[in-house]
Amino acid sequence: MGWTVRDIPDLRGRTVVVTGAGGGPGFVTARELARRGAHTILACRDRRRGARALERLLAQVPEARAELRLLDLADLSSVRAFAAGYGDRPLDVLINNAGPAPVAYGRTADGFETQFGVSHLGHFALTGLLLDQLLATPGARVVTVSSLLHLAGSGVLDPERRYRRWRAHSRSKAANLLFTHELARRARAAGADLLAAAVHPGFAETEPGGEDAGDAGGGTGQRLARTAHRLFAAGPEVGAAPILYAATAPEVTADSFTGPSVLGGRRLRGGPGAGWRAPWTRRDEPAERLWRRSEELTGVRYEALPPVPAPPRS
């Protein structure tokens, strides 16, 4: 597309929330949006790490209007507290970036499997609780970070009897795409001025030191993850570019999926380009089914964006 961060427009007067902004592509995203004048809220789970990120951002962009707010997506009470604390002010862009690496089996505070609970359900609830602020802001956007690993999913989002961290990770990232599809579909049907788009960061390091592979588990899985990381991982600047593009570029379309272009040898580098996407993540039926289940599990309902009526049968 030929797009670079230099193409980000003046964002003075805009407000942006970035989840998982404590490091990696999330931090770079927050920094570059603040550099362009946006009031940027770093939504972080860990207070100490978030404070370090804010300090680093302000050191690099002294004129930035940025603040830290605590948000634990693994706890719906924290999600509700964050949304309540945000108040009624306009919200121009919500960037649903946070998500765990493939981790050993665990549960959130509300009893959900960790990866699905954080990557999908936490963001589903957050977006719904901030929906009024988004809909009240002309041209608002919701950008949700998925992954190319969603391609490893089978299209079945129900948990398996035997937990496999990589399969669970793929399911959670597929859920991000189904959520984006249904949000875009409902917004379009309701005539809402809200753009929902998805991105993937390629295989980007979450930190310059490349700590991701350490979370991949022991044994063969860990060795393979470290090898892949060494061969393919690009820096967080590369991973942030598609997020920044989807959050700000005027040509972004609803339900699009953007990632780094395949340039520079084996690494996913280059400016933003169309990402590979499993066709079933654009299907209405699984997206609507996941949406209904997500409302049941979180208790958050999008009253302003009702279900899309089925077309009449001929």
C-alpha positions as a printed Julia matrix, in Angstrom:
314×3 Matrix{Float64}:
   0.0     0.0    0.0
   3.02    2.28   0.35
   1.75    3.47   3.72
   4.13    4.37   6.57
   3.69    5.89  10.01
   4.53    9.25   8.46
   1.08    9.08   6.85
  -0.74    9.16  10.18
  -2.8    12.38  10.17
  -2.96   15.04  12.85
  -4.92   13.48  15.72
  -5.24   16.46  18.03
  -8.66   16.44  19.67
  -9.01   12.65  19.28
  -9.07   10.11  22.11
  -7.7     6.6   21.75
  -7.65    3.6   24.12
  -4.98    0.94  23.55
  -5.2    -2.27  25.57
  -1.96   -4.1   26.29
   0.08   -0.92  25.79
   2.75   -1.89  28.31
   5.16   -3.16  25.65
   5.67   -4.46  22.13
   3.37   -3.38  19.28
   0.85   -2.03  21.79
   3.37    0.4   23.24
   4.59    1.48  19.8
   0.98    2.03  18.73
   0.24    4.19  21.77
   3.46    6.16  21.31
   2.88    6.94  17.63
  -0.75    7.96  18.16
   0.34   10.23  21.01
   3.09   11.64  18.78
   0.38   12.74  16.34
  -1.52   14.52  19.09
  -4.13   11.98  20.22
  -5.06   11.83  23.88
  -3.85    8.28  24.4
  -4.95    6.0   27.23
  -2.63    3.1   27.98
  -4.9     0.36  29.34
  -2.62   -2.05  31.2
  -3.09   -4.93  33.6
   0.11   -4.41  35.6
   0.49   -1.04  37.28
   4.28   -1.15  37.5
   4.79   -2.19  33.89
   2.21    0.32  32.72
   3.89    3.11  34.67
   7.24    2.24  33.09
   5.62    2.29  29.64
   4.05    5.69  30.28
   7.35    7.06  31.56
   9.12    5.75  28.45
   6.45    7.19  26.16
   6.7    10.64  27.75
  10.49   10.51  27.52
  10.26    9.81  23.79
   7.33   12.17  23.13
   7.54   14.9   25.79
   4.54   16.8   24.41
   2.28   13.71  24.52
  -1.13   13.74  26.16
  -1.08   10.24  27.58
  -2.26    8.54  30.74
  -2.27    5.1   32.34
  -5.45    3.32  33.39
  -5.58   -0.14  34.88
  -7.5    -2.81  32.99
  -7.41   -6.55  33.62
  -9.23   -8.26  30.77
  -9.15  -11.52  32.73
 -11.57  -10.0   35.25
 -14.91   -8.64  34.05
 -15.25   -6.52  37.19
 -12.06   -4.73  36.13
 -13.46   -4.27  32.63
 -16.63   -2.75  34.05
 -14.65   -0.49  36.37
 -12.5     0.74  33.48
 -15.56    1.53  31.34
 -17.31    3.27  34.24
 -14.19    5.33  34.94
 -13.93    6.39  31.31
 -17.15    8.36  31.62
 -19.22    9.87  28.85
 -16.51   11.6   26.83
 -16.17   10.74  23.14
 -13.98    7.82  22.09
 -12.51    7.94  18.6
 -10.56    4.68  18.47
 -10.6     1.57  20.65
  -7.68   -0.74  19.94
  -8.26   -4.23  21.3
  -4.63   -5.32  21.33
  -3.98   -7.23  24.55
  -3.81  -11.01  24.56
  -1.7   -13.75  26.09
   0.78  -15.88  24.21
  -0.1   -19.6   24.04
  -0.1   -20.48  27.74
  -0.73  -23.48  29.95
  -4.34  -24.1   30.88
  -5.79  -21.56  33.27
  -9.0   -19.73  34.06
  -9.92  -16.07  34.34
 -11.49  -14.59  37.45
 -14.89  -15.39  35.91
 -14.03  -19.0   35.12
 -13.31  -18.76  31.39
 -10.35  -20.46  29.72
  -7.6   -17.83  29.87
  -6.8   -17.27  26.21
 -10.43  -17.13  25.06
 -11.42  -15.15  28.15
  -8.8   -12.44  27.7
  -8.38  -12.17  23.92
 -12.07  -12.41  23.03
 -14.49  -12.18  25.95
 -12.65   -9.39  27.75
 -12.52   -7.29  24.61
 -16.1    -8.16  23.69
 -17.23   -6.83  27.07
 -15.0    -3.75  26.91
 -16.24   -2.77  23.44
 -19.86   -3.25  24.47
 -19.46   -1.2   27.63
 -17.84    1.64  25.65
 -20.27    1.36  22.74
 -22.28    4.48  23.59
 -19.12    6.59  23.62
 -18.0     5.12  20.3
 -21.37    5.62  18.62
 -21.51    9.22  19.85
 -18.19    9.97  18.11
 -18.32   10.54  14.33
 -16.02    8.19  12.46
 -15.15    6.05  15.48
 -13.22    2.82  14.97
 -12.73   -0.48  16.75
  -9.51   -2.21  15.77
  -9.06   -5.75  17.05
  -5.71   -7.54  16.89
  -5.96  -11.14  15.73
  -3.2   -13.37  14.36
  -2.33  -15.45  11.32
  -2.42  -18.39  13.74
  -6.22  -18.25  13.47
  -5.65  -20.25  10.25
  -4.69  -23.25  12.39
  -8.18  -23.37  13.83
 -10.78  -25.81  12.61
 -13.71  -23.45  12.7
 -14.96  -25.08  15.91
 -14.68  -22.66  18.83
 -15.95  -24.98  21.55
 -13.21  -26.14  23.96
 -11.78  -29.61  23.45
 -11.62  -32.26  26.15
  -7.84  -32.21  26.03
  -6.4   -28.71  26.3
  -3.85  -27.78  23.64
  -2.42  -24.32  24.14
  -1.76  -23.65  20.45
  -5.22  -24.81  19.39
  -6.76  -22.68  22.13
  -4.71  -19.72  20.93
  -5.92  -20.26  17.36
  -9.54  -20.4   18.53
  -9.21  -17.16  20.46
  -7.73  -15.38  17.45
 -10.43  -16.75  15.15
 -12.96  -15.4   17.63
 -11.41  -11.94  17.21
 -12.17  -12.11  13.48
 -15.71  -13.4   13.94
 -16.33  -10.6   16.46
 -15.07   -8.02  13.98
 -17.26   -9.46  11.23
 -20.42   -9.37  13.34
 -19.66   -5.92  14.77
 -19.18   -4.56  11.26
 -22.36   -6.28  10.07
 -24.48   -4.92  12.92
 -23.05   -1.42  12.59
 -23.82   -1.4    8.87
 -27.38   -2.66   9.4
 -28.01   -0.05  12.11
 -26.6     2.78  10.01
 -24.02    3.47  12.71
 -20.95    5.57  11.95
 -18.61    2.94  13.37
 -15.87    1.09  11.52
 -14.76   -2.33  12.8
 -11.53   -3.74  11.38
  -9.06   -6.47  12.33
  -5.3    -6.71  12.0
  -2.45   -9.1   12.65
   1.08   -8.05  13.67
   2.88  -10.76  11.72
   5.34  -12.58  13.94
   6.42   -9.55  15.92
   8.3    -9.5   19.18
   6.29   -8.2   22.09
   9.49   -6.7   23.45
  12.78   -5.78  21.77
  14.44   -8.64  23.63
  12.02  -11.21  22.23
  10.52  -12.84  25.31
   7.5   -14.45  23.64
   9.05  -17.83  22.98
   9.52  -18.42  26.66
   5.76  -18.63  27.12
   5.33  -21.41  24.6
   5.61  -24.25  27.09
   8.28  -26.82  27.74
   9.83  -29.54  25.64
   9.42  -29.73  21.9
   6.85  -26.94  21.72
   9.17  -24.49  23.42
  12.12  -25.41  21.21
  10.05  -25.01  18.04
   8.7   -21.67  19.21
  12.19  -20.37  19.97
  13.46  -21.52  16.59
  10.55  -19.91  14.76
  11.02  -16.72  16.76
  14.71  -16.55  15.86
  14.05  -17.13  12.15
  10.93  -15.09  11.54
  10.21  -12.58  14.28
  10.36   -8.91  13.39
  10.47   -6.0   15.81
   7.45   -4.39  17.49
   7.61   -1.44  15.08
   6.64   -3.83  12.26
   3.81   -5.32  14.3
   2.44   -1.89  15.18
   2.26   -0.63  11.58
  -0.93   -2.54  10.6
  -2.6    -1.43  13.84
  -1.75    2.2   13.2
  -2.91    1.89   9.6
  -6.27    0.4   10.57
  -6.73    3.01  13.29
  -6.06    6.05  11.12
  -5.93    5.5    7.34
  -8.98    6.87   5.49
  -9.11    3.97   3.02
  -9.61    1.25   5.66
 -12.82   -0.71   5.07
 -15.17   -2.47   7.45
 -14.31   -6.07   8.34
 -10.89   -5.8    6.67
  -7.88   -7.81   7.88
  -4.51   -6.12   7.56
  -0.99   -7.27   8.37
   2.64   -6.68   7.42
   3.54   -7.35   3.81
   5.82  -10.3    3.1
   9.05   -8.51   2.26
  12.66   -8.71   3.36
  13.28  -12.45   3.02
  11.6   -14.78   5.48
  10.32  -12.13   7.86
   6.87  -10.59   7.8
   7.91   -7.04   7.14
   6.97   -4.11   4.99
   4.03   -1.77   5.02
   0.49   -2.9    5.74
  -1.21   -5.2    3.25
  -4.2    -7.52   3.07
  -3.83  -10.46   5.44
  -4.56  -14.12   4.77
  -7.91  -14.9    6.34
  -9.86  -18.12   6.75
 -13.05  -17.75   4.66
 -15.26  -19.07   7.43
 -14.38  -16.08   9.62
 -16.48  -13.97   7.23
 -19.56  -16.16   7.58
 -22.61  -14.69   9.31
 -23.83  -17.81  11.07
 -20.77  -18.68  13.21
 -20.19  -14.98  13.92
 -23.74  -14.48  15.16
 -23.6   -17.69  17.18
 -20.38  -16.59  18.9
 -21.88  -13.16  19.56
 -24.93  -14.61  21.3
 -22.75  -16.88  23.41
 -20.45  -13.99  24.31
 -23.42  -11.94  25.5
 -24.55  -14.83  27.68
 -21.11  -15.37  29.2
 -20.25  -11.72  29.86
 -23.69  -10.28  30.53
 -22.87   -7.41  28.15
 -25.42   -6.69  25.45
 -25.09   -4.29  22.56
 -28.55   -2.76  22.75
 -27.76   -0.08  20.16
 -26.66   -2.7   17.62
 -29.43   -5.31  17.5
 -29.19   -8.57  15.57
 -29.38   -8.3   11.81
 -32.72   -9.67  10.57
 -32.45  -12.7    8.33
 -33.32  -11.98   4.69
 -36.77  -13.17   3.65
 -36.89  -16.52   1.94
 -37.8   -16.44  -1.71
